[in-house]
Amino acid sequence: MNNEQLQALKEKYVAAGAASPNQQFADYARNAEVWDADGRRMIDFAGGIGVLNLGHRHPKVVEAVKAQLDKVMHTCQTVMPYAGYVQLAEKLSNIVPVRGHGKVMLANSGAEALENAVKIARAATGKSNVICFDGGYHGRTLYTMAMNGKVAPYATDFGPMPGTVFRAPYPVPYHGVSEDEALRGLKMALKTDANPKDTAAVIIEPVLGEGGFYPAPTSFLKKIREICDEHGMLMIVDEVQSGFGRTGKLFAIQHSGVEPDMMTMAKSMADGMPISAVVGTDKVMDSSGPNSLGGTYTGSPTACAAALAAIQALEEEDILGKGQALGEKLNKRFSQWQEQFAHVDNVRNLGPMAAFEMVKSTESHEPDAEMAGALVKKVKEKGLILLSCGMYGNTIRFLMPITIEDEVLEEGLGIIEESLKELHG
Ligand SMILES: Cc1ncc(COP(=O)(O)O)c(C=O)c1O
């Protein structure tokens, strides 16, 4: 079936809220390239929104999944466990920098990991509230939707949110929120609404993902750690987007040296197989009763096999080193664009988690979401998949595979440069 025929099916049978606006259908993919159902090649700078740090169909991951398919596809691990689940738990316990000895529960998606982290925090503390941040994004289930620090499009149509989620500002000096103000906001939230004696956890992305690719300063993360300890709250770090090499370290929190009580992860953990994890200090993770966590598919054998192979590939192929080099390269190129183009501003990166903003002018820094949208549309016409994000919709973010070949990277960056030239007239 070609794109047009598949589009007709989509319009007739897929729920409007779930239907992709993209009219190209992926047919085949390899590393940083995808071919659509009409055979058109696209360069992929989105990586399925940060899932493909190792590229489409990394050979070692594909091999591990195929081998697992010939053994066991499903038992439901609560009915009968299997090696992959416990081996992956051991691996994650060894590499995830939570306080003390880490224990693990596996789930299917980022949102499901966050839901479980909140459940575990409630069980461990006997308290109910959570504090999240402006611009944060944690998922589309009912509770994670409430945790998101942005209404549209996630929560617009879905009525009242659970009342135990409170919000503090995220420090983004470029958009007028200093670190001091953010800290003051958090302290005020604890005074005005979220009584510390009822508050189980503070949940933060060390780099805002959907919210615009802004890293939290180390000093801010350290302060959160201190405040959590002072009030008997847990610090939960959401690394669903920033994890598994996306910032040049295995996890973004490692740039700060802060050890959280729990971490959530998904996306690039298994190179595209659906799996997520909550990793936390053993005492915290063991605080809920037997059979209180899990689900039919959580930590499926094939997804565990993929995750183990993906983590091994990350270690064996110097993905962290390659990511740092990629981040530097991107920053250099974006800085040139910032000098060259009047609407490119605020170039930044933490490793290859890199971004810039489209603005009306670099004097006012006024966000220009329309221009960002026009850039994304133009590059798509020229064969490049690129994403925008941010509270103001004007951040251009980069989530290409870290394994991208130099020539493909250059070709993609060339498409952006040419499009910026055209947009600047
Ligand atoms: C930081 C963060 N947390 C949670 C999620 C939700 O993950 P999922 O879409 O797998 O439910 C996302 C997804 O983009 C994310 O970026």
The ligand as a MOL file (V3000), in Angstrom:
LIG
                    3D

  0  0  0     0  0            999 V3000
M  V30 BEGIN CTAB
M  V30 COUNTS 16 16 0 0 0
M  V30 BEGIN ATOM
M  V30 1 C 10.7510 13.1390 30.2700 0
M  V30 2 C 9.6280 12.2660 29.8010 0
M  V30 3 N 8.9390 11.5600 30.7040 0
M  V30 4 C 7.9330 10.7430 30.3350 0
M  V30 5 C 7.5580 10.6230 29.0240 0
M  V30 6 C 6.4250 9.7160 28.6320 0
M  V30 7 O 6.9190 8.5960 27.9730 0
M  V30 8 P 5.9580 7.6750 27.0920 0
M  V30 9 O 5.5750 8.4930 25.8900 0
M  V30 10 O 6.7870 6.4740 26.7460 0
M  V30 11 O 4.7820 7.3380 27.9370 0
M  V30 12 C 8.2580 11.3450 28.0420 0
M  V30 13 C 7.8900 11.2460 26.6200 0
M  V30 14 O 8.2420 12.0400 25.7850 0
M  V30 15 C 9.3290 12.1910 28.4440 0
M  V30 16 O 10.0180 12.9060 27.5470 0
M  V30 END ATOM
M  V30 BEGIN BOND
M  V30 1 1 1 2
M  V30 2 1 2 3
M  V30 3 2 2 15
M  V30 4 2 3 4
M  V30 5 1 4 5
M  V30 6 1 5 6
M  V30 7 2 5 12
M  V30 8 1 6 7
M  V30 9 1 7 8
M  V30 10 2 8 9
M  V30 11 1 8 10
M  V30 12 1 8 11
M  V30 13 1 12 13
M  V30 14 1 12 15
M  V30 15 2 13 14
M  V30 16 1 15 16
M  V30 END BOND
M  V30 END CTAB
M  END
